[in-house]
Amino acid sequence: MARISKLVISESIEELKSLLKKQKQYKNTLRLQALISIKENKFQTRKELSEDIGVVRRTLEMWLSKYRQEGIEQMLISPTRNRKSTFISAEVEIELDKIVQDPEQGFSSYVEAQQWLRREHSLDLKYNTVREHLIRRYKTKIKSPRKSHVKKDDKAVDAFLKTT
């Protein structure tokens, strides 16, 4: 029967528990719980530990291997996905910015934005790609109503109010 190898955990239990409280990602909380359990000698085998945490034994072994080689900082880092759009070039982005920021001209729907990109710049992008880009980059909310219609004539409103 395999036993948990003698893994030397340099952090104290208090340090690990304080790190555990600071974590926002569930994956990192599981990793820290595994280190705490090993430090406290709660389980005899890695299989028991992995079943208690709810992960596959091989996953637990990869976490411990990463901890052994690179330390706790690298074990808890999750990859970031901050990527620039490869679909929309910088020139198109400038024109799109002008239209989105202009309250007179703006898009009334994401479909309209998608059609504009297809018509003006020959970019055939999926609806969801355009929608996600506009929401992420410009914080758009197409579905929320505007205070008044863009083409509303203020003089006509004044004339209407005088006659009623």
N, C-alpha and C positions, 0 to 999 in steps of 0.2 A: 504494500500500500504506500502511495506517494505522500510525502509530508510537505508542508510548506517549507520552501528553502529559507535559509536564514538570511532574510533580506534586512539589511541595516538601514533603518529609517532614521535619518539625522534629526528630523523635527520632533518636538515633543508632542504629546497628545493634545495639550492645550493649544499649541500653535495650529495643529491640524484642525481642531474644532473651530477655532476662530476663522481659519480660512474657509471652512465648510459653511459658516454663516454668511460669508461675503459672496459666495458663488451665486451666479444667476442662471447658469446653465446646468440642466439636470445631469448631463454627462459628467461634468466636473464634480458634482456632489457624489456621484457613485464612485468615482475614482478616489476621492478623499475618504469616503466611508470604507473602502477597501483598505486603504493605508492605516486608518484608525483601527480597524479590526485586526490587522496583522500586528500592529504595535501593541495591542492589548492581548494578543494570543488567544483570541476567542475560538478559532477553528483549528482543527488538526490538518486539514488538507485544503488545497486550492479549490477542489471540487465543491466542498462544503461551503466555502466562502463565496464562490461564484453563484451557487444556488441560492444562498441567502441574499445576495445583492440583486440577483435576477439577471445575470449576464452569462454568456457562454465562457467556459473555462479558458479558451484560447484568447478571448478578448481581455480577460483579466491578466493573463500572462503577457500580452502585448503592453498593457498599461504598466505592469511592474518592470518589464524590460526597459521601457522608455524612462521610467523613474530611475532605474539603476544606472542607465547610461547618461541621461541628460539632466536629471534633477526634477524637483517638483514644479519649477516654473515652466519648463517645457512640457511636462506631462499635462498641465492644466490649460495650456494655450490651445485655442480652437482656431482653425484657419478662417481668415476674414475673406469676404467676397466682395470687396470694393473694386469693382471693375468699371472702366469706362465703356460706353456703348460702342460696339464695333459696327453697328448698323447705321448709325446716324453720324455723319462727318461733322467737323467743326463748322464748316460753311453753312450746312443745313441747320445746324443747332442755333446759329446766330439768327437766321431768318425765322425759325420756329420760336425763338425767344421773343422776337419782336411781335409776332402775332399773338402769342399766349399772353404777353404783358399788356397788350393794347385792349382796353375794354370796348372800344368801338368795333374792332375787327374780329376779335377772338373766335374760337371754335365753339359751336353750340353742342357738339358731341364728339366723342372719340372717333366715331366713324368718319365724321367730317375731317378730322385731323389726319386720319389714315388715308382718306381720298386725296387730301391736299398733298401729302407726301408722295403719293403715287403719281398725281397729275404734274406737280411742279418739279419733282426731283427723281422721278422714275424709281422710287423705293417701294417695293412691294412687300410691306411688312404686315405681319399678322395683327389683328385687332388688339389682342392682349399685350403684345410687345409695345405697341404705341401707347396703350392705356397705362401700362406699368411705368414706361419711361416718363410720361407726362406727370403722373402722380409722384414718382420718386424725385424727379428733377425740379418740377415747378409747383408741387403740392396742389395740383388742380382738383377741383370737385365739380365736374360738369353737371352732376345730377342736382346740385343745390341751386335753387332759383335765384335769379338776380333781383335786385331791388326794383328795377324798372327795365322796360324793354330798351334795347340798344338803339333802335330806330325811332323811339318816341320823340315826337315834336313838342317841345315845351310851349311854343306859341299856341299850338292847337289846344293844348290842355288849358292854358289861360283863357282862351276864347270860349272854350266849352264851359268852364267854371263861371264866366261872366254871364252866359246865356241861361244858366239854370238857377 
